[in-house]
Amino acid sequence: MPAFHLTPAVAEAFPDTLIALVTATGLRGREPWPHTATALEELEQRLSDDTWRPADETDPRIEAWHTAYRSFGTNPRRIRPSVDALGRRLAKKGTLPRINPAVDSYNAVSVRHGLPAGAFDLSRVAGDVAIRYADGTESFTPLGEPDTVEHPKSGEIIYADATGVLTRHWNHRDAHRTRVTEDSTHVAFVLETLHAPRDGGLLKAAAEELQGLLAPHAARTAVHHLSPAGPEATA
């Protein structure tokens, strides 16, 4: 089982970081997930009714990520945090993408709570995963672009295993290698905040909500947390 590590340098730079690691084993991605379908439809209906809007870059939850991105040299209006990009897409199109039930579940929870989310197929992860600063030698193949190889610049925050980069710009985009499909059975989902004193309760509620969507379709689920005070968890 891989361990996830929040490295000391990142923890020192972002001392209020809190990451929820939601794990699912025995996942069944080819059966109907009615609760996830309903969650997506309810968000879209609330948007249509003008009773709810996704968080945008003026929201403190998103603004904190823009500030973080700038701190490691990424322009957040060109390369947006995942939740920012997803919320903008929803606001513009009125619908969320339907990828597969597991991905749809974390997308719904992410945009509903204004928190970045991602996921990794653990059968494709090599060794432990570190949330760390890139040194500029790593390789990354973006989701949906299996023939593309990028090299994060030195100082960019990444998720990385023993083979390469799993997520660039902290939470902008996941890797093709560890993408979650209908056939993924052992998956780690992450939800993140940079402001635990303000949004820690929101993050924990979001993690419970995601676990609730996953549990009917998995043999086992669990929730762990990473923070500067507890920087390691095993998936």
Legacy VTK file of the C-alpha trace (Angstrom):
# vtk DataFile Version 3.0
C-alpha trace
ASCII
DATASET POLYDATA
POINTS 235 float
0.000 0.000 0.000
1.529 3.351 -0.970
2.027 6.059 1.618
1.287 9.721 0.878
3.748 12.260 2.311
3.426 16.012 2.733
7.091 16.995 2.583
8.570 19.346 5.203
9.362 22.113 2.713
5.766 22.268 1.459
4.379 22.000 4.994
6.599 24.883 6.110
5.565 27.079 3.186
1.860 26.290 3.634
1.409 25.630 7.350
-2.403 25.573 7.252
-2.600 22.842 4.619
-5.087 20.036 5.243
-5.571 17.216 2.752
-8.237 14.528 3.001
-7.221 11.186 1.521
-10.316 9.120 0.758
-9.476 5.563 -0.249
-11.678 2.927 -1.859
-10.867 -0.717 -2.488
-12.939 -3.204 -4.424
-14.468 -0.325 -6.389
-17.157 -1.293 -8.910
-17.153 1.364 -11.589
-19.312 -0.379 -14.167
-22.537 -0.521 -12.166
-25.041 2.352 -11.874
-24.223 4.975 -9.234
-27.637 6.635 -8.757
-26.585 8.871 -5.845
-23.756 10.351 -7.893
-26.084 10.935 -10.843
-28.501 12.723 -8.515
-25.733 14.862 -6.987
-24.696 16.107 -10.429
-28.264 16.786 -11.507
-29.069 18.689 -8.309
-26.071 20.990 -8.729
-27.012 21.701 -12.331
-30.626 22.374 -11.357
-29.617 24.754 -8.575
-27.402 26.621 -11.015
-30.263 26.804 -13.512
-32.611 28.067 -10.794
-30.031 30.686 -9.788
-30.085 29.459 -6.177
-26.378 28.552 -6.164
-23.214 29.464 -8.010
-19.835 27.702 -7.996
-17.014 29.485 -6.184
-14.980 31.764 -8.435
-11.620 33.469 -8.036
-13.106 36.147 -5.754
-13.999 33.448 -3.217
-11.398 33.053 -0.419
-11.228 29.291 -1.059
-10.135 29.857 -4.663
-8.163 33.034 -3.985
-5.876 31.097 -1.617
-4.938 28.710 -4.426
-4.281 31.584 -6.834
-1.883 33.054 -4.270
-0.181 29.675 -3.821
0.207 29.179 -7.561
1.836 32.574 -7.934
4.237 31.717 -5.097
5.727 28.881 -7.147
5.689 30.723 -10.449
2.424 29.552 -12.037
-0.040 32.058 -13.484
-3.392 30.888 -12.023
-5.426 32.641 -14.690
-3.636 30.741 -17.428
-3.203 27.444 -15.569
-6.071 27.260 -13.123
-6.532 25.178 -9.980
-8.791 22.244 -10.840
-11.784 23.443 -8.816
-11.541 26.897 -10.386
-11.496 25.455 -13.915
-14.350 23.052 -13.126
-16.506 25.780 -11.592
-15.927 28.082 -14.557
-16.906 25.288 -16.946
-20.073 24.588 -15.001
-21.026 28.273 -14.841
-20.492 28.657 -18.591
-22.073 25.433 -19.874
-24.613 24.722 -17.156
-23.503 21.089 -16.900
-20.667 19.060 -15.469
-18.833 16.483 -17.589
-19.773 12.818 -17.207
-16.526 10.811 -17.229
-17.193 7.727 -15.118
-18.913 7.296 -11.736
-15.814 7.633 -9.555
-14.558 10.757 -11.327
-18.063 12.218 -11.479
-18.342 11.713 -7.707
-15.253 13.724 -6.819
-16.111 16.397 -9.394
-19.529 16.877 -7.795
-18.051 17.115 -4.289
-15.241 19.412 -5.449
-17.416 22.002 -7.141
-20.147 21.836 -4.478
-17.674 22.662 -1.691
-15.216 24.823 -3.637
-12.277 22.523 -2.874
-9.748 21.039 -5.321
-10.035 17.277 -5.805
-8.225 14.581 -7.724
-7.771 10.832 -7.787
-5.167 8.185 -8.546
-5.549 4.561 -9.596
-3.265 3.011 -7.009
-2.600 -0.059 -9.155
-0.675 2.287 -11.449
1.222 4.154 -8.717
4.882 3.189 -8.260
5.951 3.329 -4.618
5.039 6.119 -2.249
3.607 9.496 -3.247
5.190 12.781 -2.147
3.676 16.242 -2.288
6.877 18.162 -2.916
8.719 20.797 -4.877
9.855 19.682 -8.327
13.581 19.739 -9.067
13.086 20.164 -12.822
14.137 16.654 -13.869
10.743 14.964 -13.528
8.488 13.833 -16.377
4.728 14.254 -16.645
2.252 12.943 -19.210
-1.029 14.886 -18.983
-4.396 13.200 -18.687
-5.772 12.509 -22.153
-2.421 13.150 -23.851
-0.548 9.821 -23.656
2.048 10.886 -26.232
2.947 14.166 -24.520
5.810 14.530 -22.060
6.214 17.682 -19.973
8.850 18.628 -17.418
7.660 20.667 -14.436
9.897 23.586 -13.699
12.027 23.593 -10.591
10.066 24.880 -7.591
6.639 23.878 -8.854
4.632 21.847 -6.331
3.762 18.382 -7.591
2.449 15.005 -6.508
5.093 12.473 -7.540
5.807 8.772 -7.137
8.972 6.796 -7.907
8.300 6.903 -11.653
7.164 10.453 -12.331
4.686 13.234 -11.713
1.082 12.418 -10.855
-0.220 15.996 -10.692
1.315 19.279 -11.881
0.896 22.719 -10.312
-0.249 21.030 -7.055
-3.763 20.306 -8.341
-4.112 21.651 -11.870
-4.083 18.414 -13.840
-3.621 14.703 -13.175
-1.402 12.294 -15.076
-2.575 9.938 -17.794
-0.778 6.964 -16.235
-2.724 7.000 -12.971
-6.082 8.110 -14.381
-9.210 6.594 -12.854
-11.366 4.542 -15.217
-14.459 2.352 -14.878
-12.115 -0.574 -14.246
-10.102 1.015 -11.433
-10.634 -0.963 -8.240
-8.191 0.617 -5.747
-8.311 4.394 -5.810
-7.078 7.263 -3.640
-9.065 10.496 -3.850
-7.696 13.776 -2.471
-9.480 16.932 -1.335
-7.397 19.939 -0.311
-7.481 23.252 1.520
-4.719 25.728 2.299
-6.702 27.280 5.162
-7.547 24.590 7.696
-8.485 27.031 10.502
-11.262 28.424 8.309
-12.137 25.526 5.992
-11.069 22.391 7.846
-14.635 21.569 8.814
-15.765 22.071 5.234
-13.011 19.750 3.996
-13.956 17.022 6.466
-17.635 17.314 5.493
-16.682 17.068 1.818
-14.583 13.973 2.493
-17.498 12.334 4.303
-19.796 13.209 1.414
-17.393 11.681 -1.086
-17.000 8.578 1.056
-20.792 8.301 1.138
-20.962 8.305 -2.663
-18.208 5.691 -2.928
-19.199 3.301 -0.146
-22.200 1.615 -1.849
-19.904 0.664 -4.744
-16.779 -0.457 -2.870
-15.721 -3.292 -0.610
-14.085 -0.834 1.785
-13.585 2.919 2.140
-11.578 5.024 4.587
-10.691 8.653 5.218
-7.244 9.853 6.355
-5.857 13.361 6.720
-2.486 14.909 5.923
-1.280 18.106 7.591
2.015 19.561 8.821
1.266 17.960 12.203
0.517 14.564 10.615
2.271 14.531 7.250
1.884 10.871 6.291
-1.000 8.483 5.595
-1.158 5.071 3.983
-3.672 4.402 1.214
LINES 1 236
235 0 1 2 3 4 5 6 7 8 9 10 11 12 13 14 15 16 17 18 19 20 21 22 23 24 25 26 27 28 29 30 31 32 33 34 35 36 37 38 39 40 41 42 43 44 45 46 47 48 49 50 51 52 53 54 55 56 57 58 59 60 61 62 63 64 65 66 67 68 69 70 71 72 73 74 75 76 77 78 79 80 81 82 83 84 85 86 87 88 89 90 91 92 93 94 95 96 97 98 99 100 101 102 103 104 105 106 107 108 109 110 111 112 113 114 115 116 117 118 119 120 121 122 123 124 125 126 127 128 129 130 131 132 133 134 135 136 137 138 139 140 141 142 143 144 145 146 147 148 149 150 151 152 153 154 155 156 157 158 159 160 161 162 163 164 165 166 167 168 169 170 171 172 173 174 175 176 177 178 179 180 181 182 183 184 185 186 187 188 189 190 191 192 193 194 195 196 197 198 199 200 201 202 203 204 205 206 207 208 209 210 211 212 213 214 215 216 217 218 219 220 221 222 223 224 225 226 227 228 229 230 231 232 233 234
